[in-house]
Amino acid sequence: MRKWVAFISVLLLFSVGNVYCQYSQLTVFHEDGLAFWLIVNGVKQNEMPLSTVCADEIRANYVKVKVIFEDEKISDINKNIQLRNIILGKTSTVMKIKQRNSRKAVMRFQSTSHYKKIKK
């Protein structure tokens, strides 16, 4: 009986540890191909402005995202995004940036799926 209790305790310890070490992924793209910088929780994700940026290994459930466009006429976007899902766990979330007019852009949810990191 003691062996079973010890085994279940160790099993629970590892399963709880795995839940807190899961990473999520965020991909942001501009549907018209305009270049931008992506900042996630205060960390710049790309050195050069790109039209598609992928941020890997994000541990937080919710992130604060800022998009700064290469074209300074377009106003910045600030948004809070939920990355973790109760059902899916760690997720890969895709957000799309749409141009509303020449000076305003909006970021909209595109899709989410279970995230499994591919080892290289």
LOVO-633005 format. One line per 4 residues: number of its first residue (from 0); their letters; for each residue x, y, z of N, C-alpha, C. Coordinates in steps of 0.05 Angstrom, whole numbers, plus 32768, in hexadecimal, padded with zeros to 4 digits. Example, Ala and Ser with C-alpha at 12.3 -4.5 7.8 and 13.67 -1.06 7.14 Angstrom:
% LOVO-633005
0) AS) 8108:7F8E:809C:80F6:7FA6:809C:8108:7FBE:809C  8101:7FD3:808E:8111:7FEB:808F:8102:8001:809D
END
This chain:
% LOVO-633005
0) MRKW) 8010:7FE8:8000:8000:8000:8000:8011:8019:8000  8027:8019:800F:8038:8030:8010:8045:8035:7FF5  804B:801F:7FE7:8058:8022:7FCD:8044:8030:7FBA  802B:802A:7FBB:8017:8036:7FAA:8014:8054:7FB0
4) VAFI) 8013:805B:7FCA:8011:8077:7FD2:8029:8086:7FC9  8041:807B:7FCC:8059:8088:7FC2:8059:808B:7FA4  8051:8076:7F96:804F:8077:7F79:803C:808D:7F6F  8024:808E:7F7B:8010:80A2:7F73:801A:80BE:7F7A
8) SVLL) 8027:80C1:7F91:8032:80DB:7F98:8047:80E5:7F84  8059:80D4:7F7C:806D:80DB:7F68:8060:80E1:7F4D  804C:80D2:7F46:803E:80D6:7F2C:8030:80F1:7F2C  8023:80F8:7F42:8015:8112:7F44:8029:8129:7F44
12) LFSV) 8040:8125:7F51:8054:813A:7F51:805E:8140:7F35  8064:812B:7F25:806D:8130:7F0A:8057:813B:7EF8  803F:8133:7EFB:8029:813D:7EEA:8024:815A:7EF0  8024:8162:7F09:8020:817E:7F10:8038:818F:7F06
16) GNVY) 8050:8185:7F08:8067:8193:7EFE:8066:8197:7EE0  805C:8184:7ED2:8059:8186:7EB5:8045:819C:7EAD  8030:819F:7EBC:801B:81B3:7EB5:8027:81CF:7EB7  8038:81D4:7ECA:8043:81EF:7ECE:805B:81F5:7EBB
20) CQYS) 8066:81E1:7EAE:807D:81E5:7E9D:8075:81E5:7E7F  805B:81E5:7E79:8053:81E5:7E5E:8056:8200:7E51  805C:8200:7E38:8060:8218:7E29:804A:821C:7E14  8045:8234:7E0C:8032:823A:7DF7:8040:824A:7DE1
24) QLTV) 8033:824D:7DCB:803E:825A:7DB4:802A:826F:7DAA  8034:8286:7DA1:8023:829B:7D96:802F:82A3:7D7A  801E:82A2:7D66:8025:82AB:7D4B:8013:82C3:7D44  801F:82D8:7D3B:8011:82F0:7D32:8019:82F6:7D16
28) FHED) 8005:82FB:7D04:800B:8302:7CE9:7FF9:8319:7CDF  8004:8328:7CCC:7FF4:833E:7CC0:7FEA:8334:7CA5  7FD0:8335:7CA1:7FC5:8329:7C89:7FCD:8337:7C6F  7FD6:8350:7C71:7FDF:835F:7C59:7FFD:835F:7C56
32) GLAF) 800B:8352:7C69:8028:834F:7C67:8038:8367:7C72  802B:8379:7C81:803A:838F:7C8C:804C:8386:7CA3  8064:8391:7CA5:8078:8389:7CB9:8073:8396:7CD4  8079:8388:7CE9:8075:8392:7D04:8089:8384:7D17
36) WLIV) 808B:8390:7D2F:809A:8383:7D45:8085:8379:7D59  808A:8362:7D65:8078:8356:7D78:8086:8356:7D94  8078:8361:7DA8:8082:8361:7DC3:806E:8351:7DD4  8078:833C:7DE1:8068:832B:7DF2:8072:832E:7E0F
40) NGVK) 8061:8338:7E21:8068:833C:7E3D:8082:834C:7E40  8085:8360:7E2F:809C:8372:7E31:80B5:8367:7E23  80B4:8350:7E16:80CC:8345:7E09:80C7:8346:7DEA  80DA:8354:7DDD:80D8:8356:7DC0:80DE:833B:7DB3
44) QNEM) 80CD:8332:7DA1:80CF:8317:7D96:80DE:8316:7D7B  80E0:832D:7D6D:80EF:832E:7D54:8100:8347:7D52  8118:8344:7D48:812A:835B:7D46:8123:836D:7D2E  811C:8360:7D18:8114:836F:7D00:80F6:836D:7CFD
48) PLST) 80E9:8381:7CF2:80CC:8380:7CEE:80C5:836A:7CD9  80B1:8359:7CE0:80A9:8344:7CCE:808A:8344:7CCC  807F:8336:7CB8:8062:8335:7CB5:8056:831E:7CC4  8066:830A:7CCC:805D:82F4:7CDC:8072:82EE:7CF2
52) VCAD) 8069:82EE:7D0B:807C:82EA:7D21:8070:82D3:7D33  8082:82C1:7D3B:807A:82AB:7D4C:808A:82AD:7D66  807B:82AD:7D7D:8088:82AD:7D97:8084:8292:7DA4  809A:8284:7DA9:809A:8269:7DB4:809F:8269:7DD2
56) EIRA) 809A:8253:7DDF:80A0:824E:7DFB:8096:8264:7E0E  807D:826B:7E0C:8070:827E:7E1E:8064:826E:7E35  806B:8275:7E4D:8061:8266:7E64:8047:8271:7E70  8041:828A:7E6B:802A:8297:7E78:800F:828F:7E6B
60) NYVK) 7FFA:828F:7E7C:7FDF:828A:7E72:7FD5:82A1:7E62  7FDA:82B9:7E6B:7FD2:82D1:7E5D:7FEB:82E2:7E57  7FEC:82EE:7E3F:8002:82FF:7E38:7FF9:831B:7E2F  800A:832E:7E33:8005:834A:7E2A:8015:834C:7E10
64) VKVI) 8008:8352:7DFA:8015:8354:7DE0:8014:8370:7DD6  802A:8379:7DCB:802B:8393:7DBE:8036:8390:7DA2  8029:839C:7D8E:8032:839B:7D72:803A:83B7:7D6A  8053:83BA:7D61:805D:83D4:7D58:8063:83D1:7D3A
68) FEDE) 8055:83E1:7D2A:8058:83DF:7D0D:8071:83EE:7D03  807D:83E4:7CEE:8093:83F1:7CE1:808A:840C:7CD6  8072:840D:7CCB:8066:8426:7CC1:805C:8435:7CDA  8068:844B:7CE1:8061:845A:7CF9:8046:8467:7CF8
72) KISD) 803A:8469:7CE0:8020:8475:7CDE:800A:8463:7CE9  800F:8449:7CEB:7FFC:8436:7CF6:7FFF:8435:7D14  7FE9:8438:7D23:7FEB:8438:7D40:7FF1:841C:7D4B  7FFF:841B:7D62:8006:8402:7D6E:7FED:83F3:7D78
76) INKN) 7FF0:83D9:7D7B:7FDB:83C8:7D86:7FE4:83BD:7DA1  7FD3:83C0:7DB6:7FD8:83B4:7DD0:7FC0:83A1:7DD6  7FC7:8388:7DDE:7FB2:8375:7DE2:7FBA:8360:7DF7  7FA7:8357:7E07:7FAC:8340:7E19:7FA1:8327:7E0C
80) IQLR) 7FB0:8312:7E0C:7FA8:82F9:7DFE:7FAB:82E2:7E12  7F96:82D0:7E12:7F97:82B8:7E21:7FA3:82A2:7E10  7FB9:8295:7E1A:7FC6:8280:7E0B:7FBF:8264:7E14  7FBA:8260:7E2E:7FB4:8245:7E38:7F96:8240:7E38
84) NIIL) 7F8F:8228:7E34:7F73:821F:7E32:7F70:8209:7E46  7F59:8208:7E54:7F54:81F3:7E68:7F53:81D8:7E5B  7F47:81D6:7E43:7F44:81BD:7E36:7F5D:81B5:7E27  7F69:81C8:7E17:7F80:81C1:7E07:7F9A:81C3:7E16
88) GKTS) 7F9B:81D1:7E2C:7FB5:81D4:7E3A:7FC6:81E9:7E2C  7FDE:81E1:7E25:7FF0:81F4:7E17:7FE6:81F6:7DFA  7FE6:820E:7DEF:7FDA:8213:7DD5:7FED:8222:7DC3  7FE6:821F:7DA9:7FF2:8230:7D94:7FDC:8242:7D8B
92) TVMK) 7FE0:825C:7D90:7FCB:8270:7D89:7FD4:8281:7D72  7FC2:8286:7D5F:7FC9:8296:7D48:7FB6:82AF:7D48  7FC3:82C6:7D46:7FB4:82E0:7D46:7FBA:82ED:7D2B  7FA5:82FA:7D20:7FA7:8307:7D05:7FA4:8325:7D09
96) IKQR) 7FB5:8334:7CFC:7FB3:8352:7CFC:7FA5:835A:7CE2  7F90:836A:7CE5:7F81:8374:7CCD:7F84:8392:7CCD  7F86:839D:7CB5:7F87:83BA:7CB2:7F6B:83C5:7CAF  7F63:83D6:7CC2:7F48:83E2:7CC1:7F48:83FB:7CAE
100) NSRK) 7F5C:840B:7CB1:7F60:8422:7C9F:7F7E:8428:7C9F  7F86:843D:7C92:7FA2:8443:7C8F:7FB1:8447:7CA9  7FA4:844E:7CBE:7FB1:8454:7CD8:7FAA:8441:7CEF  7F97:842F:7CEA:7F8E:841E:7D00:7F8E:8401:7CF7
104) AVMR) 7F99:83F0:7D09:7F99:83D3:7D04:7F8E:83C6:7D1D  7F82:83AE:7D1A:7F77:839F:7D30:7F81:8383:7D2F  7F84:8377:7D47:7F8D:835B:7D49:7F76:834A:7D52  7F71:8335:7D42:7F5A:8323:7D47:7F64:8306:7D4B
108) FQST) 7F54:82F7:7D5A:7F5A:82DB:7D5E:7F56:82CC:7D43  7F69:82BA:7D3C:7F66:82AA:7D24:7F61:828D:7D2A  7F72:8281:7D3B:7F6E:8265:7D42:7F7E:825D:7D5A  7F78:8246:7D65:7F87:823A:7D7B:7F87:821C:7D78
112) SHYK) 7F9C:820F:7D80:7F9D:81F2:7D7F:7FB1:81E9:7D95  7FB0:81CF:7D9B:7FC3:81C4:7DAE:7FDF:81C7:7DA4  7FF1:81D0:7DB6:800D:81D6:7DAE:801F:81BF:7DB5  802D:81B4:7DA2:8041:81A0:7DA6:805A:81A9:7D99
116) KIKK) 806F:81AF:7DA9:8088:81B9:7D9E:8096:81A3:7D8F  809F:81AA:7D77:80AE:8197:7D66:80CB:8199:7D6D  80D7:8183:7D74:80F4:8183:7D7B:8104:8183:7D61  8119:8194:7D61:812A:8196:7D49:8143:8186:7D4D
END
